[in-house]
Each structure stands twice: as C-alpha cells, then as structure tokens.
Amino acid sequence: MNSITIDSPTGIRQGEEIDLKKLNDFLSGVLPDFEPVVEIAQFPGGYSNLTYLLKTSGMDYVLRRPPFGAKDIKGGHDMGREFKILTALQNSGYKKIPRPVVFTEEESIMGCPFYIMQRVEGVILRAKDAPKLINTLAPALMRKMSEALCNNLVNLHAIDIEAQQEGYPALISIGKPEGYIQRQVDGWYKRYLVSQTDEIPAMDNLAAWLKANMPTEGKPTLIHNDYKYDNLVLNAQDWADILAVLDWEMTTVGDPRMDLGTTLSYWAEAADGMFEKGFNLSWLPGNMTRQEFADRYAEKSGRDVSNILYFYVFGLFKNAVVIQQIYGRYKKGLTKDERFADLIFGVKALSNKGTVSVDKGKML
C-alpha cells in the first residue's frame, strides 16, 4: 500500500507558471525569516483553484491561487476568505488543518491574490488513482477509511461556532446562517444563468423543484462545502487516520445537512457513470454506499436526515453549476486547459441524475 505514490506534484502547466524572483522578493519583504523558495512544482489534481508546492531548504509549503479567468465569478475563489477561515480554525483549537502562513491581495506578484500554508505531508487520494488502487486496497481498509471520513464530518459539525476566542470573533461570524438554504438555492441558480452556454431544461427544472420543496432549517454549524477524499490528508502509515482537511474556501455556517448533501453528491458508487466516478474513489469495494453514509452520519450526530434526498439533489445541482462555470471560462478562452473541453456533458449528467432521483424519490 505504502509503495503507491499518490498526489505527487509535477511540472507546471504552460501558462500557469510563477515568477520565482518576484515571489521571493515578496516573501523576504513580509517574512524576513522565511527561507528562499528554491523550487516550485504544481499539483495536477482539481479543476478549480491552482495549487503549487514551494520547497525551501528546510520546509515545504503550499501556495494556492485562483484559476485564470476567476474574476468573472462573483464571490468565488476568495483566497483571503479561505486564509481567514484557516486562521480562525487554528485560533479555535481545531488541529486538522495546515498552518496558515501569509496572504496577500497584492497582484503584482502573479496577477491575483494568493496565500501560503505549511504543507501537511501524507496521502491524498484522488479519483484518478482508483485504477491503481482497486486491486491493492483491501475492502476492509476502504470501509474503515469511509467510516473515518464520515466520523470526521460529524466532528466538523460539532465545532462550537459560538465560542469566543481572545482577539478573534467567533466562527459564527464568517457567515449568515439564517436563510442559508434559500440563499444557496437562489444564488447557485443565478450563477448558473450567468455562466450558461447551452439550453439544459433539467437545470431549470431542478432549480424550480429545490425552491418549491425547501425544508425548515436546522441549527447551524460550521460547514466545509467541499468535503471528500481528495480534500483530506491521510496518515501514510494508516490511511484511516485523517491528518488534515484541505480546501476551506467555501466554508461557512448554516444547516449541516447542506454539507452532508454536497458530500453525498460526490460519493460515487460502483453503478454510477464514468463522469460521476471522476469525483471520488468512493466507488471502490468496501466503501459505504450513499445511504449507509447518511445513516452513519445520523447515528453519530443525532441529526434527522430523513429528508436527505433534498440535500443530495441540491449537491448535484451545485456541482453542475460549478462545472458549468468552469466550462464557461473555457468557452470564453479564459483558460486553455483542454481538460475542460467536454465538461458540458458533466453538467448534463449531474442534472439528469438529480432529475431521476427526484422522480424515483431516492438518492440515485
């Protein structure tokens, strides 16, 4: 198991390079004791924010910046907000995060805001690694990993968001929990309309269903909003031990079932199509099913998730909008990454899955 190399950084994609001298000049100005960066590589995973490995003589760091063309997406890819959330979590005593180091809005370095955090070394499981893991990862271990992932989501939702920290506001201040579900449904549909390139009736129908079937909100918690295997750093010696949770950009406070629904919308199963399997390697033998995940979450958290279909369908809808936004940037020529050329088929696949789930009355 440990001989498998997972999530290694590679060469930097053309057009996404970082000027090493500018970066080091900036760092020496704001952090005089920061050792010069001697090497930069890029993590290949993900369709959203760009992530780089920075190597100094004594330490590894990770730099995150928005994708090219992200200024077209209102409210998205907010590096400053993600940095503030990491800082707030650190001040609250939550340990499973990378230590935030520095953030800047200064765009003269690479044309956008960015931040740097300390690298947490471990294993990150990407969906693309499934073919080399399917015959080497024991189903019993995969079961333990999926249970640990679920348990950790429960723990995230148990963080006291109202606790006051000396010199820092309570975590509840990072969002507006009242009316969260309605704002999310309305907001993501507006984002879809702004980025729309094709007529897809299923997207409009799902938005109408979500508005018409909006549930009563539960007690708010911290919600991650992008919680899945490839945003976790696992202990290389025990893959069921979660060392850190990554990608806090979309974190806020609101009904935790919205977070659960998003996670379930990523939770591919063996019978799903190839596009859906590209989200998560949760379809490998041993993993819980979506319903088993929801049941375990209910047992461990004590929350009623009997209306999980609504939150699952919302997760599918939101993921489809995110994909539409990425595809829209590609169609406008704001990114030349050829991975994005066929993403419109993903929008159709997810909206169809949502439609069928509504029709059948269960998560499909």
C-alpha positions in Angstrom: 0.0 0.0 0.0 2.7 2.5 1.0 4.7 1.9 -2.1 2.0 3.7 -4.2 2.8 7.3 -4.9 -0.3 9.4 -4.5 -0.8 13.1 -5.5 2.8 13.9 -6.3 3.5 17.4 -7.7 4.6 17.6 -11.3 5.9 20.2 -13.8 3.9 23.4 -14.1 1.3 23.6 -16.8 2.0 26.0 -19.6 0.7 29.5 -18.9 0.4 28.8 -15.1 4.0 29.5 -14.2 5.1 31.5 -11.1 7.9 34.1 -11.3 10.3 32.7 -8.6 12.2 36.0 -8.2 9.0 38.1 -7.7 7.7 35.5 -5.1 11.0 35.5 -3.1 11.2 39.3 -3.2 7.7 39.5 -1.8 8.3 36.9 0.9 11.6 38.5 2.1 9.7 41.8 2.5 6.8 40.5 4.6 8.5 37.5 6.3 12.2 38.3 6.8 12.9 34.9 8.4 11.3 32.9 5.6 13.9 30.9 3.7 14.0 31.5 0.0 11.9 29.2 -2.2 14.3 27.1 -4.3 11.8 25.0 -6.3 8.2 25.2 -7.4 6.0 22.4 -8.7 2.3 22.1 -9.4 -0.2 19.7 -8.0 -2.1 18.3 -11.0 -5.5 17.5 -9.3 -8.6 19.6 -9.3 -10.4 21.8 -11.8 -10.7 24.9 -9.6 -8.0 26.7 -7.6 -4.4 26.2 -8.7 -2.1 24.6 -6.0 1.7 24.7 -6.0 4.4 23.1 -3.9 7.0 25.5 -2.7 10.3 24.0 -1.5 12.8 25.8 0.7 16.0 24.3 2.1 14.2 23.2 5.3 10.5 23.2 4.8 7.7 22.5 2.2 4.8 24.9 1.8 1.7 25.0 -0.4 0.6 28.1 -2.4 -3.0 28.5 -3.5 -4.2 31.0 -6.1 -7.4 31.4 -8.1 -7.6 29.9 -11.7 -7.1 32.2 -14.6 -10.3 34.0 -15.5 -11.7 33.6 -12.0 -12.5 37.3 -11.7 -15.6 36.6 -13.8 -17.0 34.5 -11.0 -18.5 36.8 -8.4 -17.9 35.6 -4.8 -15.8 32.6 -6.0 -12.2 31.7 -5.4 -11.7 34.1 -2.5 -8.2 33.3 -1.2 -8.4 35.9 1.6 -11.6 34.4 3.0 -10.0 30.9 3.0 -6.9 32.2 4.8 -9.1 33.9 7.4 -11.1 30.7 8.0 -7.9 28.7 8.5 -6.7 31.3 10.9 -10.0 31.2 12.8 -10.0 27.4 13.0 -6.4 27.5 14.3 -7.4 30.0 16.9 -10.4 27.9 17.9 -8.1 24.9 18.6 -9.1 22.7 15.7 -5.9 20.8 14.8 -6.7 19.0 11.5 -5.7 21.9 9.2 -2.5 23.2 7.6 -0.9 26.1 9.4 -1.7 29.3 7.5 1.5 31.4 6.8 0.7 34.5 4.7 -1.9 36.0 2.5 -1.7 39.0 0.1 -4.0 40.9 -2.2 -1.0 42.4 -4.0 -1.4 41.4 -7.6 2.0 42.4 -8.9 3.5 39.1 -7.9 1.3 36.8 -10.0 -1.7 38.9 -11.1 -4.1 37.7 -8.3 -4.4 37.3 -4.5 -2.8 34.2 -3.1 -1.9 32.6 0.2 0.7 30.2 1.5 0.3 27.5 4.1 2.5 24.9 5.6 2.4 21.5 3.8 0.9 18.6 5.8 2.7 15.5 4.5 0.6 12.4 3.9 -1.5 10.7 1.3 -4.2 12.4 -0.7 -6.4 10.0 -2.6 -7.6 11.4 -6.0 -10.3 9.8 -8.0 -7.8 9.3 -10.8 -5.9 6.9 -8.6 -8.7 4.4 -8.4 -7.4 2.1 -11.2 -4.1 1.5 -9.4 -5.8 1.1 -6.0 -8.7 -1.2 -6.9 -6.6 -4.3 -6.7 -4.3 -3.2 -3.9 -6.5 -1.5 -1.4 -8.3 -4.1 0.8 -12.1 -3.5 1.1 -11.8 -3.8 4.9 -9.4 -0.8 4.9 -11.6 1.1 2.5 -14.5 0.6 4.8 -12.6 1.9 7.7 -11.5 4.9 5.6 -15.0 5.7 4.6 -16.2 5.4 8.2 -13.4 7.7 9.3 -14.4 10.3 6.7 -18.0 10.2 7.9 -17.0 10.4 11.6 -14.7 13.4 10.8 -17.6 15.2 9.1 -19.6 14.8 12.2 -16.7 16.2 14.3 -16.5 19.2 12.0 -20.2 19.9 12.5 -19.6 19.6 16.3 -17.2 22.6 16.5 -18.5 25.3 18.7 -19.1 28.1 16.3 -20.3 30.5 19.0 -17.2 30.1 21.3 -15.4 33.5 21.6 -11.6 33.4 21.0 -9.4 36.0 22.6 -8.7 38.7 20.0 -10.8 37.0 17.3 -14.5 36.8 16.6 -16.5 33.5 17.0 -16.7 31.3 13.9 -20.4 32.0 13.5 -19.3 35.5 12.2 -18.0 34.0 8.9 -21.5 33.6 7.5 -25.2 34.4 8.0 -26.9 31.1 9.0 -30.4 32.4 8.9 -32.0 31.8 5.5 -28.9 29.9 4.3 -30.8 27.2 2.4 -32.8 29.7 0.4 -29.8 31.9 -0.4 -27.9 28.9 -1.6 -30.6 27.7 -3.9 -31.3 31.2 -5.3 -27.6 32.1 -5.5 -26.4 28.9 -7.3 -29.2 29.2 -9.9 -28.2 32.9 -10.6 -24.6 31.7 -11.0 -25.9 29.1 -13.5 -27.8 31.6 -15.5 -24.7 34.0 -15.7 -22.4 31.2 -16.9 -25.0 29.3 -19.1 -23.8 28.3 -22.5 -26.3 25.6 -23.5 -30.0 25.0 -23.0 -30.4 22.3 -20.4 -34.0 22.1 -19.2 -33.1 19.7 -16.4 -31.2 22.5 -14.7 -34.1 24.9 -14.7 -36.5 22.1 -13.5 -34.2 21.2 -10.6 -33.9 24.8 -9.5 -37.7 25.1 -9.5 -38.0 21.8 -7.5 -35.5 23.0 -4.9 -37.3 26.3 -4.5 -40.7 24.5 -4.2 -39.6 21.9 -1.6 -37.3 24.0 0.6 -37.2 22.4 4.1 -37.2 24.1 7.5 -33.6 24.9 8.6 -31.8 23.1 11.3 -29.4 24.5 13.9 -26.4 26.0 12.1 -22.9 24.5 12.3 -19.6 25.1 10.5 -19.9 23.6 7.1 -17.0 22.8 4.8 -18.9 22.6 1.5 -16.3 20.6 -0.4 -15.7 17.6 1.8 -14.5 14.4 0.1 -11.4 12.1 -0.1 -9.2 14.4 -2.2 -9.6 17.2 0.3 -8.2 15.1 3.1 -4.6 14.3 4.0 -4.3 10.8 5.4 -1.5 9.3 7.5 0.8 7.4 5.2 1.1 4.6 7.8 -2.6 4.4 8.5 -4.9 5.6 5.7 -7.9 5.6 8.1 -6.2 8.3 10.2 -7.1 11.8 8.9 -4.3 14.3 9.5 -5.8 17.4 7.8 -8.8 18.8 6.0 -8.0 20.9 3.0 -9.7 23.5 0.7 -11.7 25.7 3.1 -12.5 28.3 0.5 -16.3 27.7 0.6 -16.6 27.1 4.3 -19.4 29.0 6.1 -22.1 28.4 8.7 -25.5 27.0 8.0 -27.6 23.9 8.1 -25.2 20.9 8.3 -27.4 18.8 6.1 -26.4 21.0 3.2 -22.8 19.9 3.8 -23.8 16.3 4.1 -25.8 16.5 0.8 -22.8 18.0 -1.0 -20.5 15.2 0.2 -23.1 12.6 -0.9 -23.3 14.2 -4.3 -19.6 13.5 -4.7 -19.9 10.0 -3.3 -19.7 7.8 -6.4 -20.9 4.3 -6.3 -19.9 1.3 -8.4 -23.1 1.6 -10.6 -22.5 5.2 -11.4 -21.2 6.5 -14.7 -17.6 7.3 -15.5 -18.1 11.0 -15.1 -19.5 10.7 -11.6 -16.7 8.3 -10.7 -14.3 11.1 -11.6 -15.4 13.0 -8.4 -14.3 10.4 -5.8 -12.9 6.9 -5.5 -15.7 6.1 -3.1 -16.9 3.6 -5.6 -14.1 1.2 -4.8 -15.0 -2.1 -3.0 -15.5 -1.7 0.8 -16.8 1.9 0.8 -20.2 2.6 2.4 -23.0 3.4 0.0 -24.5 6.9 0.0 -27.4 5.7 2.1 -25.1 3.9 4.5 -23.1 7.1 4.8 -26.2 9.1 5.6 -27.3 6.5 8.1 -24.0 6.5 9.9 -24.0 10.3 10.0 -27.4 10.3 11.5 -26.3 7.8 14.2 -23.1 9.6 15.1 -24.5 13.1 15.0 -28.1 12.5 16.3 -29.5 14.6 13.5 -32.6 13.7 11.5 -31.6 13.2 7.9 -34.9 11.6 6.7 -35.1 14.4 4.1 -31.6 13.7 2.7 -32.9 13.5 -0.9 -33.4 17.3 -0.9 -29.9 18.0 0.2 -28.4 15.4 -2.2 -30.2 16.9 -5.1 -29.0 20.3 -4.1 -25.5 19.0 -4.0 -25.8 17.6 -7.6 -27.3 20.9 -8.8 -24.5 22.9 -7.1 -21.8 20.7 -8.6 -23.3 21.0 -12.0 -23.2 24.8 -11.7 -19.6 24.7 -10.7 -18.8 22.6 -13.7 -20.8 25.0 -15.9 -18.8 27.9 -14.6 -15.5 26.2 -15.4 -16.8 25.2 -18.9 -18.0 28.8 -19.4 -14.5 30.1 -18.8 -13.1 27.6 -21.3 -15.7 28.6 -23.9 -14.7 32.3 -23.4 -11.0 31.4 -23.9 -10.1 32.4 -20.4 -8.4 29.1 -19.9 -6.8 26.8 -22.4 -6.8 23.7 -20.3 -8.1 21.0 -22.6 -9.5 19.0 -19.7 -12.4 21.4 -19.7 -13.5 21.0 -23.3 -16.1 18.3 -22.6 -17.4 19.5 -19.2 -20.8 20.4 -20.6 -21.5 16.7 -20.7 -20.9 16.7 -16.9 -23.5 19.4 -16.4 -26.0 17.2 -18.3 -25.0 14.0 -16.4 -25.4 15.5 -13.0 -28.7 17.3 -13.8 -30.0 14.1 -15.2 -29.0 12.2 -12.0 -30.8 14.8 -10.0 -33.9 14.6 -12.1 -34.1 10.8 -11.9 -33.5 10.9 -8.1 -36.4 13.3 -7.7 -38.6 11.1 -9.9 -37.7 7.9 -8.0 -37.8 9.6 -4.6 -34.4 8.4 -3.5 -30.7 9.0 -4.0 -29.5 7.6 -7.3 
